[in-house]
Amino acid sequence: MNIDIRKSIKANFKDNSIEEINNSIESAINDKDEITLPGLGVFFEILWNNSDNNMHQNIINSIKKGL
């Protein structure tokens, strides 16, 4: 069985409101549940792919600062 996790996560959140997406992200981070990491990774991929080079640098700087 081959599951496309990206498609699945996008489909699961496609009709969610901004508030619902925010709550899902906050919950995933606060619960520290590793099962949510792939979903956060898909969200990160969406963010990255929809950002310009300046935003990429801001994201990288934020990650580096957090490490």
mmCIF file of the N, C-alpha and C atoms, coordinates in Angstrom:
data_MODEL
# 
_entry.id   MODEL 
# 
loop_
_atom_site.group_PDB 
_atom_site.id 
_atom_site.type_symbol 
_atom_site.label_atom_id 
_atom_site.label_alt_id 
_atom_site.label_comp_id 
_atom_site.label_asym_id 
_atom_site.label_entity_id 
_atom_site.label_seq_id 
_atom_site.pdbx_PDB_ins_code 
_atom_site.Cartn_x 
_atom_site.Cartn_y 
_atom_site.Cartn_z 
_atom_site.occupancy 
_atom_site.B_iso_or_equiv 
_atom_site.pdbx_formal_charge 
_atom_site.auth_seq_id 
_atom_site.auth_comp_id 
_atom_site.auth_asym_id 
_atom_site.auth_atom_id 
_atom_site.pdbx_PDB_model_num 
ATOM 1   N N  . MET A 1 1  ? 0.834   -1.185 0.000  1.00 0.00 ? 1  MET A N  1 
ATOM 2   C CA . MET A 1 1  ? 0.000   0.000  0.000  1.00 0.00 ? 1  MET A CA 1 
ATOM 3   C C  . MET A 1 1  ? 0.878   1.247  0.000  1.00 0.00 ? 1  MET A C  1 
ATOM 4   N N  . ASN A 1 2  ? 0.675   2.115  -0.968 1.00 0.00 ? 2  ASN A N  1 
ATOM 5   C CA . ASN A 1 2  ? 1.475   3.318  -1.117 1.00 0.00 ? 2  ASN A CA 1 
ATOM 6   C C  . ASN A 1 2  ? 0.615   4.537  -0.775 1.00 0.00 ? 2  ASN A C  1 
ATOM 7   N N  . ILE A 1 3  ? 0.988   5.239  0.289  1.00 0.00 ? 3  ILE A N  1 
ATOM 8   C CA . ILE A 1 3  ? 0.225   6.400  0.739  1.00 0.00 ? 3  ILE A CA 1 
ATOM 9   C C  . ILE A 1 3  ? 1.011   7.662  0.400  1.00 0.00 ? 3  ILE A C  1 
ATOM 10  N N  . ASP A 1 4  ? 0.363   8.594  -0.260 1.00 0.00 ? 4  ASP A N  1 
ATOM 11  C CA . ASP A 1 4  ? 0.973   9.887  -0.543 1.00 0.00 ? 4  ASP A CA 1 
ATOM 12  C C  . ASP A 1 4  ? 0.612   10.816 0.609  1.00 0.00 ? 4  ASP A C  1 
ATOM 13  N N  . ILE A 1 5  ? 1.526   10.926 1.564  1.00 0.00 ? 5  ILE A N  1 
ATOM 14  C CA . ILE A 1 5  ? 1.243   11.678 2.788  1.00 0.00 ? 5  ILE A CA 1 
ATOM 15  C C  . ILE A 1 5  ? 0.999   13.157 2.489  1.00 0.00 ? 5  ILE A C  1 
ATOM 16  N N  . ARG A 1 6  ? 1.707   13.690 1.509  1.00 0.00 ? 6  ARG A N  1 
ATOM 17  C CA . ARG A 1 6  ? 1.497   15.098 1.154  1.00 0.00 ? 6  ARG A CA 1 
ATOM 18  C C  . ARG A 1 6  ? 0.055   15.325 0.691  1.00 0.00 ? 6  ARG A C  1 
ATOM 19  N N  . LYS A 1 7  ? -0.393  14.482 -0.226 1.00 0.00 ? 7  LYS A N  1 
ATOM 20  C CA . LYS A 1 7  ? -1.765  14.610 -0.740 1.00 0.00 ? 7  LYS A CA 1 
ATOM 21  C C  . LYS A 1 7  ? -2.788  14.441 0.374  1.00 0.00 ? 7  LYS A C  1 
ATOM 22  N N  . SER A 1 8  ? -2.548  13.477 1.220  1.00 0.00 ? 8  SER A N  1 
ATOM 23  C CA . SER A 1 8  ? -3.472  13.193 2.311  1.00 0.00 ? 8  SER A CA 1 
ATOM 24  C C  . SER A 1 8  ? -3.587  14.377 3.266  1.00 0.00 ? 8  SER A C  1 
ATOM 25  N N  . ILE A 1 9  ? -2.473  14.935 3.670  1.00 0.00 ? 9  ILE A N  1 
ATOM 26  C CA . ILE A 1 9  ? -2.482  16.063 4.610  1.00 0.00 ? 9  ILE A CA 1 
ATOM 27  C C  . ILE A 1 9  ? -3.123  17.287 3.957  1.00 0.00 ? 9  ILE A C  1 
ATOM 28  N N  . LYS A 1 10 ? -2.760  17.557 2.703  1.00 0.00 ? 10 LYS A N  1 
ATOM 29  C CA . LYS A 1 10 ? -3.373  18.692 2.006  1.00 0.00 ? 10 LYS A CA 1 
ATOM 30  C C  . LYS A 1 10 ? -4.880  18.516 1.897  1.00 0.00 ? 10 LYS A C  1 
ATOM 31  N N  . ALA A 1 11 ? -5.326  17.318 1.581  1.00 0.00 ? 11 ALA A N  1 
ATOM 32  C CA . ALA A 1 11 ? -6.760  17.054 1.465  1.00 0.00 ? 11 ALA A CA 1 
ATOM 33  C C  . ALA A 1 11 ? -7.459  17.218 2.813  1.00 0.00 ? 11 ALA A C  1 
ATOM 34  N N  . ASN A 1 12 ? -6.806  16.775 3.897  1.00 0.00 ? 12 ASN A N  1 
ATOM 35  C CA . ASN A 1 12 ? -7.398  16.869 5.226  1.00 0.00 ? 12 ASN A CA 1 
ATOM 36  C C  . ASN A 1 12 ? -7.584  18.314 5.685  1.00 0.00 ? 12 ASN A C  1 
ATOM 37  N N  . PHE A 1 13 ? -6.732  19.224 5.223  1.00 0.00 ? 13 PHE A N  1 
ATOM 38  C CA . PHE A 1 13 ? -6.784  20.614 5.677  1.00 0.00 ? 13 PHE A CA 1 
ATOM 39  C C  . PHE A 1 13 ? -7.341  21.572 4.638  1.00 0.00 ? 13 PHE A C  1 
ATOM 40  N N  . LYS A 1 14 ? -7.632  21.075 3.456  1.00 0.00 ? 14 LYS A N  1 
ATOM 41  C CA . LYS A 1 14 ? -8.040  21.906 2.323  1.00 0.00 ? 14 LYS A CA 1 
ATOM 42  C C  . LYS A 1 14 ? -9.189  22.861 2.659  1.00 0.00 ? 14 LYS A C  1 
ATOM 43  N N  . ASP A 1 15 ? -10.188 22.394 3.348  1.00 0.00 ? 15 ASP A N  1 
ATOM 44  C CA . ASP A 1 15 ? -11.367 23.214 3.635  1.00 0.00 ? 15 ASP A CA 1 
ATOM 45  C C  . ASP A 1 15 ? -11.366 23.831 5.029  1.00 0.00 ? 15 ASP A C  1 
ATOM 46  N N  . ASN A 1 16 ? -10.249 23.705 5.746  1.00 0.00 ? 16 ASN A N  1 
ATOM 47  C CA . ASN A 1 16 ? -10.164 24.276 7.091  1.00 0.00 ? 16 ASN A CA 1 
ATOM 48  C C  . ASN A 1 16 ? -9.999  25.794 7.030  1.00 0.00 ? 16 ASN A C  1 
ATOM 49  N N  . SER A 1 17 ? -10.486 26.451 8.048  1.00 0.00 ? 17 SER A N  1 
ATOM 50  C CA . SER A 1 17 ? -10.300 27.899 8.162  1.00 0.00 ? 17 SER A CA 1 
ATOM 51  C C  . SER A 1 17 ? -8.879  28.192 8.638  1.00 0.00 ? 17 SER A C  1 
ATOM 52  N N  . ILE A 1 18 ? -8.504  29.451 8.553  1.00 0.00 ? 18 ILE A N  1 
ATOM 53  C CA . ILE A 1 18 ? -7.189  29.871 9.052  1.00 0.00 ? 18 ILE A CA 1 
ATOM 54  C C  . ILE A 1 18 ? -7.066  29.545 10.536 1.00 0.00 ? 18 ILE A C  1 
ATOM 55  N N  . GLU A 1 19 ? -8.120  29.792 11.278 1.00 0.00 ? 19 GLU A N  1 
ATOM 56  C CA . GLU A 1 19 ? -8.113  29.510 12.715 1.00 0.00 ? 19 GLU A CA 1 
ATOM 57  C C  . GLU A 1 19 ? -7.918  28.017 12.990 1.00 0.00 ? 19 GLU A C  1 
ATOM 58  N N  . GLU A 1 20 ? -8.588  27.181 12.222 1.00 0.00 ? 20 GLU A N  1 
ATOM 59  C CA . GLU A 1 20 ? -8.451  25.738 12.411 1.00 0.00 ? 20 GLU A CA 1 
ATOM 60  C C  . GLU A 1 20 ? -7.031  25.264 12.088 1.00 0.00 ? 20 GLU A C  1 
ATOM 61  N N  . ILE A 1 21 ? -6.449  25.810 11.040 1.00 0.00 ? 21 ILE A N  1 
ATOM 62  C CA . ILE A 1 21 ? -5.071  25.449 10.690 1.00 0.00 ? 21 ILE A CA 1 
ATOM 63  C C  . ILE A 1 21 ? -4.128  25.913 11.791 1.00 0.00 ? 21 ILE A C  1 
ATOM 64  N N  . ASN A 1 22 ? -4.324  27.139 12.269 1.00 0.00 ? 22 ASN A N  1 
ATOM 65  C CA . ASN A 1 22 ? -3.505  27.659 13.364 1.00 0.00 ? 22 ASN A CA 1 
ATOM 66  C C  . ASN A 1 22 ? -3.623  26.775 14.600 1.00 0.00 ? 22 ASN A C  1 
ATOM 67  N N  . ASN A 1 23 ? -4.838  26.411 14.957 1.00 0.00 ? 23 ASN A N  1 
ATOM 68  C CA . ASN A 1 23 ? -5.049  25.559 16.133 1.00 0.00 ? 23 ASN A CA 1 
ATOM 69  C C  . ASN A 1 23 ? -4.381  24.202 15.968 1.00 0.00 ? 23 ASN A C  1 
ATOM 70  N N  . SER A 1 24 ? -4.423  23.658 14.776 1.00 0.00 ? 24 SER A N  1 
ATOM 71  C CA . SER A 1 24 ? -3.778  22.362 14.517 1.00 0.00 ? 24 SER A CA 1 
ATOM 72  C C  . SER A 1 24 ? -2.268  22.463 14.681 1.00 0.00 ? 24 SER A C  1 
ATOM 73  N N  . ILE A 1 25 ? -1.686  23.542 14.160 1.00 0.00 ? 25 ILE A N  1 
ATOM 74  C CA . ILE A 1 25 ? -0.233  23.738 14.291 1.00 0.00 ? 25 ILE A CA 1 
ATOM 75  C C  . ILE A 1 25 ? 0.142   23.923 15.750 1.00 0.00 ? 25 ILE A C  1 
ATOM 76  N N  . GLU A 1 26 ? -0.587  24.792 16.452 1.00 0.00 ? 26 GLU A N  1 
ATOM 77  C CA . GLU A 1 26 ? -0.303  25.047 17.872 1.00 0.00 ? 26 GLU A CA 1 
ATOM 78  C C  . GLU A 1 26 ? -0.426  23.758 18.688 1.00 0.00 ? 26 GLU A C  1 
ATOM 79  N N  . SER A 1 27 ? -1.458  23.003 18.423 1.00 0.00 ? 27 SER A N  1 
ATOM 80  C CA . SER A 1 27 ? -1.687  21.752 19.146 1.00 0.00 ? 27 SER A CA 1 
ATOM 81  C C  . SER A 1 27 ? -0.563  20.751 18.875 1.00 0.00 ? 27 SER A C  1 
ATOM 82  N N  . ALA A 1 28 ? -0.171  20.632 17.623 1.00 0.00 ? 28 ALA A N  1 
ATOM 83  C CA . ALA A 1 28 ? 0.900   19.696 17.264 1.00 0.00 ? 28 ALA A CA 1 
ATOM 84  C C  . ALA A 1 28 ? 2.201   20.054 17.972 1.00 0.00 ? 28 ALA A C  1 
ATOM 85  N N  . ILE A 1 29 ? 2.489   21.344 18.059 1.00 0.00 ? 29 ILE A N  1 
ATOM 86  C CA . ILE A 1 29 ? 3.726   21.784 18.712 1.00 0.00 ? 29 ILE A CA 1 
ATOM 87  C C  . ILE A 1 29 ? 3.621   21.615 20.229 1.00 0.00 ? 29 ILE A C  1 
ATOM 88  N N  . ASN A 1 30 ? 2.516   22.039 20.802 1.00 0.00 ? 30 ASN A N  1 
ATOM 89  C CA . ASN A 1 30 ? 2.354   21.993 22.258 1.00 0.00 ? 30 ASN A CA 1 
ATOM 90  C C  . ASN A 1 30 ? 2.263   20.570 22.797 1.00 0.00 ? 30 ASN A C  1 
ATOM 91  N N  . ASP A 1 31 ? 1.647   19.671 22.035 1.00 0.00 ? 31 ASP A N  1 
ATOM 92  C CA . ASP A 1 31 ? 1.496   18.283 22.488 1.00 0.00 ? 31 ASP A CA 1 
ATOM 93  C C  . ASP A 1 31 ? 2.787   17.484 22.381 1.00 0.00 ? 31 ASP A C  1 
ATOM 94  N N  . LYS A 1 32 ? 3.734   17.999 21.596 1.00 0.00 ? 32 LYS A N  1 
ATOM 95  C CA . LYS A 1 32 ? 5.014   17.319 21.389 1.00 0.00 ? 32 LYS A CA 1 
ATOM 96  C C  . LYS A 1 32 ? 4.815   15.866 20.931 1.00 0.00 ? 32 LYS A C  1 
ATOM 97  N N  . ASP A 1 33 ? 3.772   15.668 20.140 1.00 0.00 ? 33 ASP A N  1 
ATOM 98  C CA . ASP A 1 33 ? 3.438   14.348 19.623 1.00 0.00 ? 33 ASP A CA 1 
ATOM 99  C C  . ASP A 1 33 ? 4.172   14.138 18.304 1.00 0.00 ? 33 ASP A C  1 
ATOM 100 N N  . GLU A 1 34 ? 5.108   13.207 18.291 1.00 0.00 ? 34 GLU A N  1 
ATOM 101 C CA . GLU A 1 34 ? 5.938   13.010 17.103 1.00 0.00 ? 34 GLU A CA 1 
ATOM 102 C C  . GLU A 1 34 ? 5.164   12.514 15.897 1.00 0.00 ? 34 GLU A C  1 
ATOM 103 N N  . ILE A 1 35 ? 3.974   12.009 16.114 1.00 0.00 ? 35 ILE A N  1 
ATOM 104 C CA . ILE A 1 35 ? 3.169   11.538 14.984 1.00 0.00 ? 35 ILE A CA 1 
ATOM 105 C C  . ILE A 1 35 ? 2.733   12.707 14.101 1.00 0.00 ? 35 ILE A C  1 
ATOM 106 N N  . THR A 1 36 ? 2.733   13.933 14.643 1.00 0.00 ? 36 THR A N  1 
ATOM 107 C CA . THR A 1 36 ? 2.322   15.099 13.871 1.00 0.00 ? 36 THR A CA 1 
ATOM 108 C C  . THR A 1 36 ? 3.469   15.707 13.068 1.00 0.00 ? 36 THR A C  1 
ATOM 109 N N  . LEU A 1 37 ? 4.694   15.251 13.273 1.00 0.00 ? 37 LEU A N  1 
ATOM 110 C CA . LEU A 1 37 ? 5.841   15.832 12.577 1.00 0.00 ? 37 LEU A CA 1 
ATOM 111 C C  . LEU A 1 37 ? 5.729   15.768 11.052 1.00 0.00 ? 37 LEU A C  1 
ATOM 112 N N  . PRO A 1 38 ? 5.256   14.674 10.473 1.00 0.00 ? 38 PRO A N  1 
ATOM 113 C CA . PRO A 1 38 ? 5.120   14.677 9.006  1.00 0.00 ? 38 PRO A CA 1 
ATOM 114 C C  . PRO A 1 38 ? 4.162   15.762 8.504  1.00 0.00 ? 38 PRO A C  1 
ATOM 115 N N  . GLY A 1 39 ? 3.084   15.990 9.237  1.00 0.00 ? 39 GLY A N  1 
ATOM 116 C CA . GLY A 1 39 ? 2.144   17.034 8.842  1.00 0.00 ? 39 GLY A CA 1 
ATOM 117 C C  . GLY A 1 39 ? 2.774   18.414 8.912  1.00 0.00 ? 39 GLY A C  1 
ATOM 118 N N  . LEU A 1 40 ? 3.534   18.661 9.972  1.00 0.00 ? 40 LEU A N  1 
ATOM 119 C CA . LEU A 1 40 ? 4.223   19.938 10.089 1.00 0.00 ? 40 LEU A CA 1 
ATOM 120 C C  . LEU A 1 40 ? 5.257   20.086 8.980  1.00 0.00 ? 40 LEU A C  1 
ATOM 121 N N  . GLY A 1 41 ? 5.869   18.974 8.609  1.00 0.00 ? 41 GLY A N  1 
ATOM 122 C CA . GLY A 1 41 ? 6.822   18.990 7.493  1.00 0.00 ? 41 GLY A CA 1 
ATOM 123 C C  . GLY A 1 41 ? 6.154   19.363 6.184  1.00 0.00 ? 41 GLY A C  1 
ATOM 124 N N  . VAL A 1 42 ? 4.951   18.868 5.957  1.00 0.00 ? 42 VAL A N  1 
ATOM 125 C CA . VAL A 1 42 ? 4.200   19.217 4.748  1.00 0.00 ? 42 VAL A CA 1 
ATOM 126 C C  . VAL A 1 42 ? 3.843   20.704 4.789  1.00 0.00 ? 42 VAL A C  1 
ATOM 127 N N  . PHE A 1 43 ? 3.431   21.198 5.958  1.00 0.00 ? 43 PHE A N  1 
ATOM 128 C CA . PHE A 1 43 ? 3.134   22.626 6.086  1.00 0.00 ? 43 PHE A CA 1 
ATOM 129 C C  . PHE A 1 43 ? 4.387   23.456 5.803  1.00 0.00 ? 43 PHE A C  1 
ATOM 130 N N  . PHE A 1 44 ? 5.534   23.005 6.311  1.00 0.00 ? 44 PHE A N  1 
ATOM 131 C CA . PHE A 1 44 ? 6.790   23.717 6.066  1.00 0.00 ? 44 PHE A CA 1 
ATOM 132 C C  . PHE A 1 44 ? 7.103   23.727 4.573  1.00 0.00 ? 44 PHE A C  1 
ATOM 133 N N  . GLU A 1 45 ? 6.910   22.589 3.930  1.00 0.00 ? 45 GLU A N  1 
ATOM 134 C CA . GLU A 1 45 ? 7.160   22.508 2.489  1.00 0.00 ? 45 GLU A CA 1 
ATOM 135 C C  . GLU A 1 45 ? 6.270   23.495 1.719  1.00 0.00 ? 45 GLU A C  1 
ATOM 136 N N  . ILE A 1 46 ? 5.009   23.608 2.110  1.00 0.00 ? 46 ILE A N  1 
ATOM 137 C CA . ILE A 1 46 ? 4.091   24.558 1.479  1.00 0.00 ? 46 ILE A CA 1 
ATOM 138 C C  . ILE A 1 46 ? 4.584   25.985 1.702  1.00 0.00 ? 46 ILE A C  1 
ATOM 139 N N  . LEU A 1 47 ? 4.968   26.288 2.941  1.00 0.00 ? 47 LEU A N  1 
ATOM 140 C CA . LEU A 1 47 ? 5.498   27.610 3.267  1.00 0.00 ? 47 LEU A CA 1 
ATOM 141 C C  . LEU A 1 47 ? 6.721   27.922 2.417  1.00 0.00 ? 47 LEU A C  1 
ATOM 142 N N  . TRP A 1 48 ? 7.654   27.008 2.367  1.00 0.00 ? 48 TRP A N  1 
ATOM 143 C CA . TRP A 1 48 ? 8.899   27.197 1.628  1.00 0.00 ? 48 TRP A CA 1 
ATOM 144 C C  . TRP A 1 48 ? 8.618   27.414 0.140  1.00 0.00 ? 48 TRP A C  1 
ATOM 145 N N  . ASN A 1 49 ? 7.766   26.573 -0.428 1.00 0.00 ? 49 ASN A N  1 
ATOM 146 C CA . ASN A 1 49 ? 7.486   26.649 -1.861 1.00 0.00 ? 49 ASN A CA 1 
ATOM 147 C C  . ASN A 1 49 ? 6.709   27.902 -2.246 1.00 0.00 ? 49 ASN A C  1 
ATOM 148 N N  . ASN A 1 50 ? 6.055   28.534 -1.282 1.00 0.00 ? 50 ASN A N  1 
ATOM 149 C CA . ASN A 1 50 ? 5.286   29.744 -1.559 1.00 0.00 ? 50 ASN A CA 1 
ATOM 150 C C  . ASN A 1 50 ? 5.960   31.002 -1.039 1.00 0.00 ? 50 ASN A C  1 
ATOM 151 N N  . SER A 1 51 ? 7.260   30.907 -0.786 1.00 0.00 ? 51 SER A N  1 
ATOM 152 C CA . SER A 1 51 ? 8.024   32.038 -0.274 1.00 0.00 ? 51 SER A CA 1 
ATOM 153 C C  . SER A 1 51 ? 9.087   32.443 -1.285 1.00 0.00 ? 51 SER A C  1 
ATOM 154 N N  . ASP A 1 52 ? 9.451   33.716 -1.226 1.00 0.00 ? 52 ASP A N  1 
ATOM 155 C CA . ASP A 1 52 ? 10.527  34.192 -2.090 1.00 0.00 ? 52 ASP A CA 1 
ATOM 156 C C  . ASP A 1 52 ? 11.871  34.028 -1.374 1.00 0.00 ? 52 ASP A C  1 
ATOM 157 N N  . ASN A 1 53 ? 12.947  34.429 -2.043 1.00 0.00 ? 53 ASN A N  1 
ATOM 158 C CA . ASN A 1 53 ? 14.292  34.249 -1.476 1.00 0.00 ? 53 ASN A CA 1 
ATOM 159 C C  . ASN A 1 53 ? 14.482  35.002 -0.167 1.00 0.00 ? 53 ASN A C  1 
ATOM 160 N N  . ASN A 1 54 ? 13.878  36.185 -0.048 1.00 0.00 ? 54 ASN A N  1 
ATOM 161 C CA . ASN A 1 54 ? 13.996  36.942 1.204  1.00 0.00 ? 54 ASN A CA 1 
ATOM 162 C C  . ASN A 1 54 ? 13.337  36.191 2.355  1.00 0.00 ? 54 ASN A C  1 
ATOM 163 N N  . MET A 1 55 ? 12.170  35.624 2.097  1.00 0.00 ? 55 MET A N  1 
ATOM 164 C CA . MET A 1 55 ? 11.470  34.857 3.125  1.00 0.00 ? 55 MET A CA 1 
ATOM 165 C C  . MET A 1 55 ? 12.255  33.590 3.455  1.00 0.00 ? 55 MET A C  1 
ATOM 166 N N  . HIS A 1 56 ? 12.850  32.970 2.444  1.00 0.00 ? 56 HIS A N  1 
ATOM 167 C CA . HIS A 1 56 ? 13.685  31.788 2.697  1.00 0.00 ? 56 HIS A CA 1 
ATOM 168 C C  . HIS A 1 56 ? 14.781  32.137 3.695  1.00 0.00 ? 56 HIS A C  1 
ATOM 169 N N  . GLN A 1 57 ? 15.422  33.284 3.478  1.00 0.00 ? 57 GLN A N  1 
ATOM 170 C CA . GLN A 1 57 ? 16.497  33.694 4.382  1.00 0.00 ? 57 GLN A CA 1 
ATOM 171 C C  . GLN A 1 57 ? 15.962  33.933 5.787  1.00 0.00 ? 57 GLN A C  1 
ATOM 172 N N  . ASN A 1 58 ? 14.774  34.542 5.904  1.00 0.00 ? 58 ASN A N  1 
ATOM 173 C CA . ASN A 1 58 ? 14.161  34.757 7.217  1.00 0.00 ? 58 ASN A CA 1 
ATOM 174 C C  . ASN A 1 58 ? 13.848  33.436 7.904  1.00 0.00 ? 58 ASN A C  1 
ATOM 175 N N  . ILE A 1 59 ? 13.342  32.487 7.148  1.00 0.00 ? 59 ILE A N  1 
ATOM 176 C CA . ILE A 1 59 ? 13.025  31.166 7.704  1.00 0.00 ? 59 ILE A CA 1 
ATOM 177 C C  . ILE A 1 59 ? 14.303  30.493 8.195  1.00 0.00 ? 59 ILE A C  1 
ATOM 178 N N  . ILE A 1 60 ? 15.329  30.502 7.359  1.00 0.00 ? 60 ILE A N  1 
ATOM 179 C CA . ILE A 1 60 ? 16.605  29.875 7.729  1.00 0.00 ? 60 ILE A CA 1 
ATOM 180 C C  . ILE A 1 60 ? 17.189  30.549 8.962  1.00 0.00 ? 60 ILE A C  1 
ATOM 181 N N  . ASN A 1 61 ? 17.138  31.874 9.001  1.00 0.00 ? 61 ASN A N  1 
ATOM 182 C CA . ASN A 1 61 ? 17.657  32.602 10.166 1.00 0.00 ? 61 ASN A CA 1 
ATOM 183 C C  . ASN A 1 61 ? 16.883  32.241 11.423 1.00 0.00 ? 61 ASN A C  1 
ATOM 184 N N  . SER A 1 62 ? 15.570  32.120 11.313 1.00 0.00 ? 62 SER A N  1 
ATOM 185 C CA . SER A 1 62 ? 14.748  31.743 12.467 1.00 0.00 ? 62 SER A CA 1 
ATOM 186 C C  . SER A 1 62 ? 15.090  30.338 12.943 1.00 0.00 ? 62 SER A C  1 
ATOM 187 N N  . ILE A 1 63 ? 15.265  29.418 12.011 1.00 0.00 ? 63 ILE A N  1 
ATOM 188 C CA . ILE A 1 63 ? 15.639  28.047 12.372 1.00 0.00 ? 63 ILE A CA 1 
ATOM 189 C C  . ILE A 1 63 ? 16.991  28.036 13.058 1.00 0.00 ? 63 ILE A C  1 
ATOM 190 N N  . LYS A 1 64 ? 17.956  28.726 12.474 1.00 0.00 ? 64 LYS A N  1 
ATOM 191 C CA . LYS A 1 64 ? 19.311  28.770 13.053 1.00 0.00 ? 64 LYS A CA 1 
ATOM 192 C C  . LYS A 1 64 ? 19.269  29.364 14.455 1.00 0.00 ? 64 LYS A C  1 
ATOM 193 N N  . LYS A 1 65 ? 18.510  30.445 14.624 1.00 0.00 ? 65 LYS A N  1 
ATOM 194 C CA . LYS A 1 65 ? 18.382  31.081 15.934 1.00 0.00 ? 65 LYS A CA 1 
ATOM 195 C C  . LYS A 1 65 ? 17.776  30.121 16.956 1.00 0.00 ? 65 LYS A C  1 
ATOM 196 N N  . GLY A 1 66 ? 16.802  29.338 16.530 1.00 0.00 ? 66 GLY A N  1 
ATOM 197 C CA . GLY A 1 66 ? 16.145  28.386 17.430 1.00 0.00 ? 66 GLY A CA 1 
ATOM 198 C C  . GLY A 1 66 ? 17.007  27.196 17.792 1.00 0.00 ? 66 GLY A C  1 
ATOM 199 N N  . LEU A 1 67 ? 17.983  26.901 16.973 1.00 0.00 ? 67 LEU A N  1 
ATOM 200 C CA . LEU A 1 67 ? 18.865  25.766 17.270 1.00 0.00 ? 67 LEU A CA 1 
ATOM 201 C C  . LEU A 1 67 ? 19.889  26.150 18.309 1.00 0.00 ? 67 LEU A C  1 
# 
